[in-house]
Amino acid sequence: MTAKSIENQLNQLRDNLRYHEHKYYVENQPEISDEDFDSMMKQLEALETETPELVTTDSPTQRVGGSVGFGERVQHYSSMLSLDNTFGPDELYDFDRRVKQMLPEERIEYVAELKIDGLGVSLVYENGLLTRGATRGDGEYGENVTANLRTVRSIPLKIASIESSPALMEVRGEVFIPRDRMDDINKERIENEEAPFVNPRNAAAGSVRLLDASITASRPLDIFIYTVGYAEGIEFATHSEALGLLERMGFKVNPSTECFPSIEGVVEYCRRQTTERENIAYDVDGVVVKVNSIAQQSELGFTAKSPRWAVSCKFPARKATTRVRAIDVQVGRTGVLTPRAILEPVHLSGATITHATLHNEQDLHRKDVRVGDTIVLERSGDVIPKVISVVKEKRDGTEKEFHLPDRCPACDSPVQRSTEEVAVRCVNSACPMQLKRRIESFAWRSALNIEGLGPAVITQLVDSGLVSSVADLYDLKKADIVEFERVGEKSADNLLREIEGSKRAPAAKVLFGLGIMHVGQNVAELLIEHFSSIDALAAADVEEIASIHGIGPKLAESVRQFFQQSANQEFLRRLKDAGLQWESDDSPPPEISQESFFTGKTFVLTGTLSQMARSDASKKIKECGGKTTSSVTSKTDYLIAGESAGSKYDRAMELGVEILTEEEFLARLPTD
Ligand code: IVH
């Protein structure tokens, strides 16, 4: 293929992928199946691997990676102001009066839109390409979070070409997480011993500021763009016109926005949205009302901190008061003790609340929650309710302070309080409660998918002493379990069949089921895709793991640590012996077209390559019939050394292993 035709092919694939990304993430109207989309993406990735010099930053494959300037303080082109709040129709009428006082004689048109409860961000596009993403910060200065915002699939990396493409453009919007995705995120956080996010806004804010963009990429972040901050050479007559342009440029603009010829319509819109609120897929904390005409906006101007041409109309908060009956303690998968308030049942935004997490001892004492206290609860969407405050006036002196116990409530072994972390932890690796939690997550549908292994059965398995490690599940006999309460012949058979069936679960699911901190489903798949087997992953060093496109350093370190622990090594050996899938089943044997320089040789990659990612170099070597390993030994044929190669270089010198520079390596790759 000629260079030109490869480039054409790349461009076509990218345009196609952009089109379908827009259909899926912006319009919510996918035209092709996820499988077709993925296979198109794989095709592009493969082609880009072959022609690394043709990879562009706006390619759909380049959402994760690169972090220039991350975390730096950046100045906004113009201040990102906040809005004055109004509560209820009367205050909206007041706003309308104020506007008309300043603009007598004029007809005022209003735009009403949802006020998304997320994180305000600014996106800068230079010559159509996303070059900077920042948080709102204090309105003047924000934080550079470009690397993380690039992972949000509804944010275009490249503006769709339209009649007028400004050389410089800044748009503003609100990043959010849909409510129904919060449960998944919090489940993962609890497993990782992190306090669950109390609401989608915190989850969005936390995700956008993570240091590892590959973790951000796994969060279901979305965005609505609500305004143009600056667009070189473009003037708008109205706000609605700006929204229209944004939409045509490929930005996600909220579809509930409406225009009204007078404030009455706005009042009615607010009333409607207040009741609609529970049915909206994301958290909305009110309505933003804006004067539509840009000329009128300029006339009205600003006060010190907010525009005179816009207000927000806040919805009432979803709060309730109730009493703390008791406080109990839960023990998580890795032994962290979490205090939990047991409440007098209370109704709050469509659910009856009986429990609220108190996160940790520090948080509990900061809020000074005591048994018997009357507390204010807030619930945001489907999220675990949060204790906002204690109504201290209601105390009568009978309330009791609570302290986490010195012994684990499940196994009675002494707990560990470290000075570095807030968590109080049961460090008994044989603690039955921890084990129960580990079995639960091992059996999840998204992991080994063992149906019938619910809390009741798990409790009996552990309490009877039959199972003291997840691996013991594979030694269970029917006679062992038919005796259990509420487990008859039939369900015993079913359970054993399910456990047997889990041996067919693909290696990626096994890896996910191991419960390695930060290794979610997607990451497990990426890891297996790259390493082809759990053993190869276990033998890899942090560098190699982190070199995978989509895996960051924190995640790589967590994986490495898991495989280093000797207790885990024994556990893994038992699972493997039991017959669980250890290798990826769908890795086709590498296509070795002909003998090449690489055939049958063992390579180690080190340092930074300038032409391609190490993982891609490794893929190339495999395609050419060679093998890559992570450490230099006497069996290594060649070390390929990129920029700032370290200890592996020294080791290769010591052992007399031949060293190739990047150019020497590239020169030996076959040209197709
Ligand atoms: S307009 C000067 N529109 O609310 C105009 N803001 O209190 C100010 N927000 O920081 C922004 N949805 O992060 C606007 N449809 C919307 C919004 C919205 C959410 C946030 C935004 C801003 C804060 C203003």
Boltz pocket constraint, residues with backbone or C-beta under 6 A from the ligand:
constraints:
  - pocket:
      binder: B
      contacts: [[A, 80], [A, 81], [A, 82], [A, 83], [A, 113], [A, 114], [A, 115], [A, 116], [A, 117], [A, 118], [A, 119], [A, 120], [A, 121], [A, 136], [A, 173], [A, 174], [A, 226], [A, 227], [A, 288], [A, 307], [A, 310], [A, 312]]
      max_distance: 6.0
